[in-house]
Amino acid sequence: MALDLNVELDKELEDIVPIFMENRKKDILELDQLLANQDFAGLQNIAHKLAGNAGSYGFHQLGKMAVEFEKACEIQNLEEIKSYCEEYKHFVNNVTITFA
């Protein structure tokens, strides 16, 4: 699932989205360590929080991806987990957000 890197969000979210994105940057800093330790519970925790929060901020595709990421963590599918982690990192580092 390739996430769209151009996201248009409701103008009412303009003040809170930067905080959301800063928290996502903190998440991606943890991913490599969690992967290296094969800490499936830690990875699942990040995916679970993301699945619950992303849609509330208008990042619906990211939220759907996080649901699949969480499922991969539940069954400890390391290859899928790595793929979702890379996609998540790519999104956070490259997304362009506009408000309308």
N, C-alpha and C positions, 0 to 999 in steps of 0.2 A: 504494500500500500504506500504509494508515494504521496506525501502530504503536500498540499498547495502551499507554496511559500509566500503567496500574496493573500493576506487576510484583511478583509474589511469588517470593522467592528462598529457597534453603535457608539455614537459620540458620547453618550452618557457613561461609558466605561473608560473614557480617556484618562481619568485621574487614577484609576485603580489598576489598569493593565500593566503599567511599569512595575508595580510591586509584584504582580503575578509573574511577570517575566523574570524579575530578579530571583524569585524563588525557584523558577525553572532552571536558571543558571546554576543555582546551588545544587539542585538535583543532579544535573549532568556532571558536576564535579565529583559527585559520589559514585556515579555509575561504574567507572573503571575499577575503583577499589572493590565495590560490591561484586563485580564480575570476576575480578582476580581471585577473590575469596569464595567464589561460587555461593554467595550469600543470597540464596533464592528468596528468603523471607524479607530481607532488606530491599531487594529489587521489586518484589511483589508489593511491598508497602509504598514505594514510589509510584509504581504503576496504578495502584488502587487510588491513591490521593489524586493523581492526575486524571484518572477516569472520572472521579467524582467532581473535580473542580473545573476542568477545561471547558466543558460545555457552558457552565455558568458565566464564563468570561467571553463566550462567543467562539471559542476554538473547538468547534464541533468535530472536525476531522481528527484533531489531536486526541480528543476524548474517546472517539471510536477506536483509534489505534491503541490507546492505553488499555482499553478493555481487552483487546487481543494480547497485548503485552502482559497483562495480569494473568490471563489464561496460560500463556507460555510459562510464566513463573510457577504457576500452580503445578504443572506437570514436569517442571524442571527441564524444559526443552532448551538446552543451552544455545544451539544454533539460532533458533527463533529469537531468544532473548537478546543475543548479540545483535541481531538484525534490528530489532526494535530499539535497542539502545542507540545504535548508530543513527537510525532515522530520527529519534528524539533529539539527539545532539545536533544533527544537521538542521532540523527545524528550528531549534532554539537559537542557533548561531546564525541562521540565514533568513529568518522570516522578516517580511516587510509588512508592517501593520499600518493601515490607514483607518481613519475614523470618519463616519458619515452620519 
